[in-house]
Every structure is written in structure tokens, then in C-alpha cells.
Amino acid sequence: MATIKNSVRLIGNIGMDPDVRTFDNNRKMARLSIATNESYKNDKGEKVTDTQWHNIVLWGAQATMAESYLKKGDAVIVEGKLASRVYADKDGVKRYVTEVVVNEFVKMGSKE
């Protein structure tokens, strides 16, 4: 069990163009969302597709590559780790977020 660690792999489609920010130290961060779909048949035999949305964060060189190569609709594979954080929104309400911090990604193509 000691070899199990925080690791996530997702295959899905990008739901928005990467939102890229550059910080004072010239380090880049990109945020985007990925939709993963799972299909099954319900009790009536009808096909149902369940879509899950995942928050994705890329840093440094990965963020630069995402900015240059990724766009809404592209199919991608991402590998990273789960990270949770808490922040206060503009109204002071505490918000909880779970994100996938990407180590690597592969662009598979686009829906077009």
C-alpha cells in the first residue's frame, strides 16, 4: 500500500479555452475544464449519458503549452494529482474547490 499515491488520469473534452495568468516571477498558470462522459442504459433501456466536469490547473511549461495548443472542444488526456483548497469569494462566502493539478497532458484532437 505504500506505493499508492495521489494520481488521476482523465480523458475528455475541453469545455473552455485555457484561462492563462502570468505572475510577477513570470510563472504561468492555466485553468480549464474537462468534461468526461459515461454512458449507460436506464431501467427503460434508454441510453443515458452522464457528464462530469473537472477543474484543471497547469503550471509553468505545461501552462505555456496549453495556452499555445489547447482550445475548447479538443480531446485530451491529462495526468496529475488531486488538490483541494478553500477560498473566500467576493461576498466573503467560504468556497471549497477540488482540482486536478496536471503533470502531463496529450492533445488527442478536436470535435471538429
Rosetta constraint file for C-alpha pairs under 8 A:
AtomPair CA 6 CA 81 HARMONIC 5.41 0.50
AtomPair CA 6 CA 82 HARMONIC 6.54 0.50
AtomPair CA 7 CA 79 HARMONIC 7.30 0.50
AtomPair CA 7 CA 80 HARMONIC 5.78 0.50
AtomPair CA 7 CA 81 HARMONIC 4.70 0.50
AtomPair CA 7 CA 82 HARMONIC 7.03 0.50
AtomPair CA 8 CA 78 HARMONIC 7.96 0.50
AtomPair CA 8 CA 79 HARMONIC 5.62 0.50
AtomPair CA 8 CA 80 HARMONIC 5.29 0.50
AtomPair CA 8 CA 81 HARMONIC 5.36 0.50
AtomPair CA 8 CA 82 HARMONIC 6.84 0.50
AtomPair CA 8 CA 100 HARMONIC 7.38 0.50
AtomPair CA 9 CA 77 HARMONIC 7.10 0.50
AtomPair CA 9 CA 78 HARMONIC 5.64 0.50
AtomPair CA 9 CA 79 HARMONIC 4.47 0.50
AtomPair CA 9 CA 80 HARMONIC 6.62 0.50
AtomPair CA 10 CA 36 HARMONIC 7.45 0.50
AtomPair CA 10 CA 77 HARMONIC 5.64 0.50
AtomPair CA 10 CA 78 HARMONIC 5.38 0.50
AtomPair CA 10 CA 79 HARMONIC 6.68 0.50
AtomPair CA 11 CA 36 HARMONIC 6.55 0.50
AtomPair CA 11 CA 75 HARMONIC 7.29 0.50
AtomPair CA 11 CA 76 HARMONIC 5.75 0.50
AtomPair CA 11 CA 77 HARMONIC 4.46 0.50
AtomPair CA 11 CA 78 HARMONIC 6.60 0.50
AtomPair CA 12 CA 34 HARMONIC 5.74 0.50
AtomPair CA 12 CA 35 HARMONIC 5.29 0.50
AtomPair CA 12 CA 36 HARMONIC 4.66 0.50
AtomPair CA 12 CA 37 HARMONIC 7.36 0.50
AtomPair CA 12 CA 75 HARMONIC 5.56 0.50
AtomPair CA 12 CA 76 HARMONIC 5.69 0.50
AtomPair CA 12 CA 77 HARMONIC 6.69 0.50
AtomPair CA 13 CA 34 HARMONIC 5.33 0.50
AtomPair CA 13 CA 35 HARMONIC 5.31 0.50
AtomPair CA 13 CA 36 HARMONIC 6.84 0.50
AtomPair CA 13 CA 72 HARMONIC 7.65 0.50
AtomPair CA 13 CA 73 HARMONIC 5.52 0.50
AtomPair CA 13 CA 74 HARMONIC 5.44 0.50
AtomPair CA 13 CA 75 HARMONIC 4.37 0.50
AtomPair CA 13 CA 76 HARMONIC 6.15 0.50
AtomPair CA 14 CA 32 HARMONIC 7.07 0.50
AtomPair CA 14 CA 33 HARMONIC 5.78 0.50
AtomPair CA 14 CA 34 HARMONIC 4.51 0.50
AtomPair CA 14 CA 35 HARMONIC 6.44 0.50
AtomPair CA 14 CA 71 HARMONIC 6.88 0.50
AtomPair CA 14 CA 72 HARMONIC 5.02 0.50
AtomPair CA 14 CA 73 HARMONIC 5.07 0.50
AtomPair CA 14 CA 74 HARMONIC 5.48 0.50
AtomPair CA 14 CA 75 HARMONIC 6.47 0.50
AtomPair CA 14 CA 76 HARMONIC 7.28 0.50
AtomPair CA 15 CA 32 HARMONIC 7.19 0.50
AtomPair CA 15 CA 33 HARMONIC 5.34 0.50
AtomPair CA 15 CA 34 HARMONIC 5.60 0.50
AtomPair CA 15 CA 35 HARMONIC 6.52 0.50
AtomPair CA 15 CA 72 HARMONIC 5.26 0.50
AtomPair CA 15 CA 73 HARMONIC 6.16 0.50
AtomPair CA 16 CA 32 HARMONIC 6.04 0.50
AtomPair CA 16 CA 33 HARMONIC 6.32 0.50
AtomPair CA 16 CA 71 HARMONIC 6.75 0.50
AtomPair CA 16 CA 72 HARMONIC 4.50 0.50
AtomPair CA 16 CA 73 HARMONIC 7.50 0.50
AtomPair CA 17 CA 32 HARMONIC 6.65 0.50
AtomPair CA 17 CA 70 HARMONIC 6.95 0.50
AtomPair CA 17 CA 71 HARMONIC 4.60 0.50
AtomPair CA 17 CA 72 HARMONIC 4.80 0.50
AtomPair CA 18 CA 30 HARMONIC 5.83 0.50
AtomPair CA 18 CA 31 HARMONIC 5.56 0.50
AtomPair CA 18 CA 32 HARMONIC 4.95 0.50
AtomPair CA 18 CA 66 HARMONIC 6.78 0.50
AtomPair CA 18 CA 67 HARMONIC 6.09 0.50
AtomPair CA 18 CA 70 HARMONIC 7.04 0.50
AtomPair CA 18 CA 71 HARMONIC 6.73 0.50
AtomPair CA 18 CA 72 HARMONIC 7.95 0.50
AtomPair CA 19 CA 30 HARMONIC 5.36 0.50
AtomPair CA 19 CA 31 HARMONIC 5.12 0.50
AtomPair CA 19 CA 32 HARMONIC 6.39 0.50
AtomPair CA 19 CA 67 HARMONIC 7.95 0.50
AtomPair CA 20 CA 28 HARMONIC 6.83 0.50
AtomPair CA 20 CA 29 HARMONIC 5.66 0.50
AtomPair CA 20 CA 30 HARMONIC 4.23 0.50
AtomPair CA 20 CA 31 HARMONIC 6.51 0.50
AtomPair CA 20 CA 63 HARMONIC 7.17 0.50
AtomPair CA 20 CA 67 HARMONIC 6.68 0.50
AtomPair CA 21 CA 28 HARMONIC 5.66 0.50
AtomPair CA 21 CA 29 HARMONIC 5.38 0.50
AtomPair CA 21 CA 30 HARMONIC 6.39 0.50
AtomPair CA 22 CA 26 HARMONIC 5.71 0.50
AtomPair CA 22 CA 27 HARMONIC 5.70 0.50
AtomPair CA 22 CA 28 HARMONIC 4.45 0.50
AtomPair CA 22 CA 29 HARMONIC 6.50 0.50
AtomPair CA 23 CA 27 HARMONIC 5.44 0.50
AtomPair CA 23 CA 28 HARMONIC 6.32 0.50
AtomPair CA 27 CA 59 HARMONIC 7.44 0.50
AtomPair CA 27 CA 60 HARMONIC 5.63 0.50
AtomPair CA 28 CA 59 HARMONIC 5.78 0.50
AtomPair CA 28 CA 60 HARMONIC 5.06 0.50
AtomPair CA 28 CA 61 HARMONIC 7.72 0.50
AtomPair CA 28 CA 63 HARMONIC 5.95 0.50
AtomPair CA 28 CA 64 HARMONIC 6.80 0.50
AtomPair CA 29 CA 57 HARMONIC 7.01 0.50
AtomPair CA 29 CA 58 HARMONIC 5.64 0.50
AtomPair CA 29 CA 59 HARMONIC 4.52 0.50
AtomPair CA 29 CA 60 HARMONIC 6.39 0.50
AtomPair CA 29 CA 63 HARMONIC 5.41 0.50
AtomPair CA 30 CA 57 HARMONIC 5.73 0.50
AtomPair CA 30 CA 58 HARMONIC 5.07 0.50
AtomPair CA 30 CA 59 HARMONIC 6.45 0.50
AtomPair CA 30 CA 63 HARMONIC 4.96 0.50
AtomPair CA 30 CA 64 HARMONIC 7.87 0.50
AtomPair CA 30 CA 66 HARMONIC 7.21 0.50
AtomPair CA 30 CA 67 HARMONIC 7.29 0.50
AtomPair CA 31 CA 55 HARMONIC 7.37 0.50
AtomPair CA 31 CA 56 HARMONIC 5.66 0.50
AtomPair CA 31 CA 57 HARMONIC 4.71 0.50
AtomPair CA 31 CA 58 HARMONIC 6.50 0.50
AtomPair CA 32 CA 55 HARMONIC 6.27 0.50
AtomPair CA 32 CA 56 HARMONIC 5.26 0.50
AtomPair CA 32 CA 57 HARMONIC 6.72 0.50
AtomPair CA 33 CA 53 HARMONIC 6.52 0.50
AtomPair CA 33 CA 54 HARMONIC 5.48 0.50
AtomPair CA 33 CA 55 HARMONIC 4.79 0.50
AtomPair CA 33 CA 56 HARMONIC 5.57 0.50
AtomPair CA 34 CA 53 HARMONIC 5.68 0.50
AtomPair CA 34 CA 54 HARMONIC 5.22 0.50
AtomPair CA 34 CA 55 HARMONIC 6.77 0.50
AtomPair CA 34 CA 56 HARMONIC 7.10 0.50
AtomPair CA 35 CA 51 HARMONIC 6.29 0.50
AtomPair CA 35 CA 52 HARMONIC 5.58 0.50
AtomPair CA 35 CA 53 HARMONIC 4.59 0.50
AtomPair CA 35 CA 54 HARMONIC 6.39 0.50
AtomPair CA 36 CA 51 HARMONIC 5.64 0.50
AtomPair CA 36 CA 52 HARMONIC 5.34 0.50
AtomPair CA 36 CA 53 HARMONIC 6.56 0.50
AtomPair CA 36 CA 54 HARMONIC 7.92 0.50
AtomPair CA 37 CA 49 HARMONIC 6.39 0.50
AtomPair CA 37 CA 50 HARMONIC 5.61 0.50
AtomPair CA 37 CA 51 HARMONIC 4.52 0.50
AtomPair CA 37 CA 52 HARMONIC 6.47 0.50
AtomPair CA 38 CA 49 HARMONIC 5.61 0.50
AtomPair CA 38 CA 50 HARMONIC 5.20 0.50
AtomPair CA 38 CA 51 HARMONIC 6.53 0.50
AtomPair CA 39 CA 47 HARMONIC 6.68 0.50
AtomPair CA 39 CA 48 HARMONIC 5.53 0.50
AtomPair CA 39 CA 49 HARMONIC 4.27 0.50
AtomPair CA 39 CA 50 HARMONIC 6.15 0.50
AtomPair CA 40 CA 47 HARMONIC 5.66 0.50
AtomPair CA 40 CA 48 HARMONIC 5.41 0.50
AtomPair CA 40 CA 49 HARMONIC 6.54 0.50
AtomPair CA 41 CA 45 HARMONIC 5.16 0.50
AtomPair CA 41 CA 46 HARMONIC 5.16 0.50
AtomPair CA 41 CA 47 HARMONIC 4.47 0.50
AtomPair CA 41 CA 48 HARMONIC 5.79 0.50
AtomPair CA 42 CA 46 HARMONIC 5.52 0.50
AtomPair CA 42 CA 47 HARMONIC 6.56 0.50
AtomPair CA 42 CA 48 HARMONIC 6.61 0.50
AtomPair CA 54 CA 99 HARMONIC 6.96 0.50
AtomPair CA 54 CA 100 HARMONIC 7.39 0.50
AtomPair CA 55 CA 98 HARMONIC 7.16 0.50
AtomPair CA 55 CA 99 HARMONIC 4.88 0.50
AtomPair CA 55 CA 100 HARMONIC 6.23 0.50
AtomPair CA 56 CA 99 HARMONIC 5.60 0.50
AtomPair CA 56 CA 100 HARMONIC 4.87 0.50
AtomPair CA 56 CA 101 HARMONIC 6.15 0.50
AtomPair CA 56 CA 102 HARMONIC 7.02 0.50
AtomPair CA 57 CA 99 HARMONIC 6.75 0.50
AtomPair CA 57 CA 100 HARMONIC 6.10 0.50
AtomPair CA 57 CA 101 HARMONIC 4.87 0.50
AtomPair CA 57 CA 102 HARMONIC 6.13 0.50
AtomPair CA 58 CA 62 HARMONIC 5.64 0.50
AtomPair CA 58 CA 63 HARMONIC 4.87 0.50
AtomPair CA 58 CA 66 HARMONIC 7.82 0.50
AtomPair CA 58 CA 101 HARMONIC 6.00 0.50
AtomPair CA 58 CA 102 HARMONIC 5.31 0.50
AtomPair CA 58 CA 103 HARMONIC 7.63 0.50
AtomPair CA 59 CA 63 HARMONIC 4.90 0.50
AtomPair CA 59 CA 64 HARMONIC 7.96 0.50
AtomPair CA 59 CA 102 HARMONIC 7.74 0.50
AtomPair CA 60 CA 64 HARMONIC 6.45 0.50
AtomPair CA 61 CA 65 HARMONIC 6.17 0.50
AtomPair CA 62 CA 66 HARMONIC 6.11 0.50
AtomPair CA 62 CA 102 HARMONIC 7.81 0.50
AtomPair CA 62 CA 103 HARMONIC 7.63 0.50
AtomPair CA 62 CA 104 HARMONIC 7.22 0.50
AtomPair CA 62 CA 105 HARMONIC 7.95 0.50
AtomPair CA 63 CA 67 HARMONIC 6.12 0.50
AtomPair CA 64 CA 68 HARMONIC 6.39 0.50
AtomPair CA 65 CA 69 HARMONIC 5.92 0.50
AtomPair CA 65 CA 70 HARMONIC 7.76 0.50
AtomPair CA 66 CA 70 HARMONIC 5.04 0.50
AtomPair CA 69 CA 107 HARMONIC 7.99 0.50
AtomPair CA 70 CA 74 HARMONIC 6.61 0.50
AtomPair CA 70 CA 107 HARMONIC 7.33 0.50
AtomPair CA 73 CA 110 HARMONIC 5.49 0.50
AtomPair CA 73 CA 111 HARMONIC 5.59 0.50
AtomPair CA 73 CA 112 HARMONIC 7.84 0.50
AtomPair CA 74 CA 107 HARMONIC 7.01 0.50
AtomPair CA 74 CA 108 HARMONIC 7.13 0.50
AtomPair CA 74 CA 109 HARMONIC 5.39 0.50
AtomPair CA 74 CA 110 HARMONIC 3.85 0.50
AtomPair CA 74 CA 111 HARMONIC 6.25 0.50
AtomPair CA 75 CA 107 HARMONIC 6.14 0.50
AtomPair CA 75 CA 108 HARMONIC 5.11 0.50
AtomPair CA 75 CA 109 HARMONIC 5.21 0.50
AtomPair CA 75 CA 110 HARMONIC 5.46 0.50
AtomPair CA 75 CA 111 HARMONIC 7.24 0.50
AtomPair CA 76 CA 105 HARMONIC 6.81 0.50
AtomPair CA 76 CA 106 HARMONIC 5.56 0.50
AtomPair CA 76 CA 107 HARMONIC 4.53 0.50
AtomPair CA 76 CA 108 HARMONIC 5.22 0.50
AtomPair CA 76 CA 109 HARMONIC 7.30 0.50
AtomPair CA 77 CA 105 HARMONIC 5.48 0.50
AtomPair CA 77 CA 106 HARMONIC 5.17 0.50
AtomPair CA 77 CA 107 HARMONIC 6.61 0.50
AtomPair CA 77 CA 108 HARMONIC 7.26 0.50
AtomPair CA 78 CA 102 HARMONIC 6.42 0.50
AtomPair CA 78 CA 103 HARMONIC 7.74 0.50
AtomPair CA 78 CA 104 HARMONIC 5.96 0.50
AtomPair CA 78 CA 105 HARMONIC 4.34 0.50
AtomPair CA 78 CA 106 HARMONIC 6.59 0.50
AtomPair CA 79 CA 102 HARMONIC 5.67 0.50
AtomPair CA 79 CA 103 HARMONIC 5.82 0.50
AtomPair CA 79 CA 104 HARMONIC 5.35 0.50
AtomPair CA 79 CA 105 HARMONIC 6.22 0.50
AtomPair CA 80 CA 100 HARMONIC 6.04 0.50
AtomPair CA 80 CA 101 HARMONIC 5.33 0.50
AtomPair CA 80 CA 102 HARMONIC 4.13 0.50
AtomPair CA 80 CA 103 HARMONIC 4.80 0.50
AtomPair CA 80 CA 104 HARMONIC 6.77 0.50
AtomPair CA 81 CA 100 HARMONIC 5.45 0.50
AtomPair CA 81 CA 101 HARMONIC 5.38 0.50
AtomPair CA 81 CA 102 HARMONIC 6.67 0.50
AtomPair CA 81 CA 103 HARMONIC 7.78 0.50
AtomPair CA 82 CA 98 HARMONIC 6.74 0.50
AtomPair CA 82 CA 99 HARMONIC 5.72 0.50
AtomPair CA 82 CA 100 HARMONIC 4.70 0.50
AtomPair CA 82 CA 101 HARMONIC 6.29 0.50
AtomPair CA 83 CA 98 HARMONIC 5.64 0.50
AtomPair CA 83 CA 99 HARMONIC 5.33 0.50
AtomPair CA 83 CA 100 HARMONIC 6.23 0.50
AtomPair CA 83 CA 101 HARMONIC 6.69 0.50
AtomPair CA 84 CA 96 HARMONIC 7.24 0.50
AtomPair CA 84 CA 97 HARMONIC 5.57 0.50
AtomPair CA 84 CA 98 HARMONIC 4.28 0.50
AtomPair CA 84 CA 99 HARMONIC 6.29 0.50
AtomPair CA 85 CA 96 HARMONIC 5.96 0.50
AtomPair CA 85 CA 97 HARMONIC 5.47 0.50
AtomPair CA 85 CA 98 HARMONIC 6.58 0.50
AtomPair CA 86 CA 94 HARMONIC 6.76 0.50
AtomPair CA 86 CA 95 HARMONIC 5.59 0.50
AtomPair CA 86 CA 96 HARMONIC 4.64 0.50
AtomPair CA 86 CA 97 HARMONIC 6.34 0.50
AtomPair CA 87 CA 94 HARMONIC 5.69 0.50
AtomPair CA 87 CA 95 HARMONIC 5.35 0.50
AtomPair CA 87 CA 96 HARMONIC 6.72 0.50
AtomPair CA 88 CA 92 HARMONIC 4.97 0.50
AtomPair CA 88 CA 93 HARMONIC 5.18 0.50
AtomPair CA 88 CA 94 HARMONIC 4.44 0.50
AtomPair CA 88 CA 95 HARMONIC 5.87 0.50
AtomPair CA 89 CA 93 HARMONIC 5.40 0.50
AtomPair CA 89 CA 94 HARMONIC 6.52 0.50
AtomPair CA 89 CA 95 HARMONIC 6.75 0.50
